[in-house]
Amino acid sequence: MNSVRLRMALALTTCCAKLLPPTRSLWASAMRAEVEAIGNINSAVFFAAGCVFASIKERVLTMDLAIRSVRIGAILAMLALAVGSALSAGRTQAIDPHSALVFALSSACFAAAGIWSFLRGPITLVQAASSMTFVYTLAWVLVRSNASIDASVNAGLYRALTVEGVVIWAALLGAGLFVLRGRTSQTL
């Protein structure tokens, strides 16, 4: 029975060799040697299972498909948000011109950041998202202090929009950092 578990652990390390990117081939050899050196069969199986998880993680981080998917997904999300904000601006124009202006500006920011990120690459996505996260955080602070809002403005709507903006831009910043990290690890 121990030989079955040992074969299973060694089979898992063989899977690791296939999962790991070619630049990490030494890792697979080291994993196999470690499994063979571990005295406890159960520990060897658990170690090999952990190696499979690490191999999958390493492969995903170095996969061009994952990096491109996140980058294109972030750009498409920004363009979708631009369209949604533009539609909201059009719908609220007659009801509340101030809110329509906020939606239109938000739409312009999302569209410009999406197009610029597509043309200039992931560093631009990080720059735009970090700048806009700061801007929306500052706007949230200003809206939160009721002194900066006159009575005719829908303060609740603006508070919600600033919180939403911080969350969206922070998520886009995370996506941009993932893409940059993936590109950097590919060049190593």
WOLIN-V772121 format. One record per residue. RES is the residue in three letters. PSI is psi in whole degrees, -180 to 180 (NA if undefined). OMEGA is omega in radians with two decimals (NA if undefined). BURIAL is I if it has 24 or more other ideal C-beta (glycine too) atoms within 12 Angstrom, else O. Layout:
res = (RES:RES)
psi = (PSI:PSI)
omega = (OMEGA:OMEGA)
burial = (BURIAL:BURIAL)
This chain:
res = (MET:ASN:SER:VAL:ARG:LEU:ARG:MET:ALA:LEU:ALA:LEU:THR:THR:CYS:CYS:ALA:LYS:LEU:LEU:PRO:PRO:THR:ARG:SER:LEU:TRP:ALA:SER:ALA:MET:ARG:ALA:GLU:VAL:GLU:ALA:ILE:GLY:ASN:ILE:ASN:SER:ALA:VAL:PHE:PHE:ALA:ALA:GLY:CYS:VAL:PHE:ALA:SER:ILE:LYS:GLU:ARG:VAL:LEU:THR:MET:ASP:LEU:ALA:ILE:ARG:SER:VAL:ARG:ILE:GLY:ALA:ILE:LEU:ALA:MET:LEU:ALA:LEU:ALA:VAL:GLY:SER:ALA:LEU:SER:ALA:GLY:ARG:THR:GLN:ALA:ILE:ASP:PRO:HIS:SER:ALA:LEU:VAL:PHE:ALA:LEU:SER:SER:ALA:CYS:PHE:ALA:ALA:ALA:GLY:ILE:TRP:SER:PHE:LEU:ARG:GLY:PRO:ILE:THR:LEU:VAL:GLN:ALA:ALA:SER:SER:MET:THR:PHE:VAL:TYR:THR:LEU:ALA:TRP:VAL:LEU:VAL:ARG:SER:ASN:ALA:SER:ILE:ASP:ALA:SER:VAL:ASN:ALA:GLY:LEU:TYR:ARG:ALA:LEU:THR:VAL:GLU:GLY:VAL:VAL:ILE:TRP:ALA:ALA:LEU:LEU:GLY:ALA:GLY:LEU:PHE:VAL:LEU:ARG:GLY:ARG:THR:SER:GLN:THR:LEU)
psi = (-37:-35:-31:-44:-39:-43:-37:-45:-42:-35:-37:-40:-29:-39:-38:-42:-34:-30:-38:146:156:-30:-13:26:-30:-31:-43:-42:-42:-38:-45:-44:-38:-43:-42:-28:-22:130:-34:122:-44:-42:-37:-40:-44:-41:-45:-39:-40:-36:-38:-44:-46:-37:-42:-45:-45:-40:-44:-41:-27:0:127:-33:-45:-42:-47:-39:-44:-42:-50:-39:-42:-42:-45:-37:-43:-41:-38:-41:-36:-44:-44:-42:-39:-42:-40:-39:-43:-38:-32:-3:-48:-30:-50:96:-31:-45:-38:-39:-41:-44:-40:-42:-41:-43:-44:-40:-46:-44:-46:-44:-40:-47:-44:-40:-36:-43:-37:-12:-177:-27:-34:-37:-44:-44:-47:-45:-40:-39:-46:-31:-42:-45:-46:-34:-44:-43:-39:-42:-44:-42:-34:-37:108:-11:-27:1:128:172:-23:-9:141:89:-37:-42:-45:-37:-46:-41:-37:-40:-44:-43:-42:-45:-46:-49:-33:-39:-41:-35:-43:-42:-43:-40:-37:-45:-44:-42:-42:-41:-39:-41:-23:-31:-12:NA)
omega = (3.10:3.14:3.09:3.13:3.11:3.09:3.11:3.12:3.12:3.08:3.09:3.11:3.04:3.06:3.11:-3.14:3.13:-3.12:-3.06:3.05:-3.09:3.14:-3.13:-3.10:3.10:3.10:-3.12:3.10:3.14:3.12:-3.14:3.13:3.13:3.12:3.14:-3.09:-3.12:-3.09:-3.09:-3.08:3.13:3.10:3.12:3.12:3.11:3.10:-3.14:3.09:3.07:3.10:3.11:3.11:3.13:3.13:3.11:3.12:-3.14:3.13:-3.13:-3.13:-3.13:-3.14:3.09:-3.13:-3.14:-3.12:3.12:-3.14:3.13:-3.13:-3.13:3.09:3.12:3.14:3.11:3.10:3.12:3.13:3.08:3.09:3.09:3.12:3.13:3.11:3.12:3.09:3.10:3.11:3.13:-3.11:-3.07:-3.08:-3.09:-3.06:-3.06:-3.09:3.11:3.11:3.10:3.11:3.10:3.11:3.14:3.09:3.10:3.10:3.13:3.13:3.14:-3.13:-3.13:3.14:3.13:-3.14:-3.14:3.11:3.10:-3.08:-2.99:3.08:-3.00:3.13:3.11:3.07:3.12:-3.14:-3.13:-3.09:3.13:3.10:-3.10:3.04:3.10:-3.13:-3.14:3.07:3.08:3.10:3.11:3.12:-3.14:3.14:-3.13:3.08:-3.02:-3.13:-3.09:-3.07:3.07:-2.99:-3.06:-3.06:3.11:-3.06:3.14:3.10:-3.11:3.07:3.14:3.14:3.14:3.09:3.10:3.12:3.11:-3.11:-3.12:-3.10:3.07:3.09:3.09:3.06:3.08:3.11:3.12:3.11:3.07:-3.13:3.12:3.13:3.12:3.11:-3.14:-3.12:3.10:-3.10:-3.13:NA)
burial = (O:O:O:O:O:I:O:I:I:I:O:I:I:O:I:I:I:O:I:I:I:O:O:I:O:O:I:I:O:O:I:I:O:I:I:O:O:I:O:O:O:O:O:I:I:O:I:I:I:O:I:I:O:I:I:O:O:I:I:O:I:I:O:O:O:I:I:O:O:I:I:O:I:I:I:O:I:I:I:O:I:I:O:O:I:I:O:I:I:O:O:I:O:O:O:O:O:O:I:I:O:I:I:I:I:I:I:O:I:I:I:I:I:I:O:I:I:O:O:O:O:I:O:I:I:I:O:I:I:I:O:I:I:O:O:I:O:O:I:I:O:O:I:O:O:O:O:O:O:O:O:O:O:O:O:O:O:I:I:O:I:I:O:I:I:I:O:I:I:O:I:I:I:I:I:I:I:I:I:I:O:I:I:O:O:O:O:O)
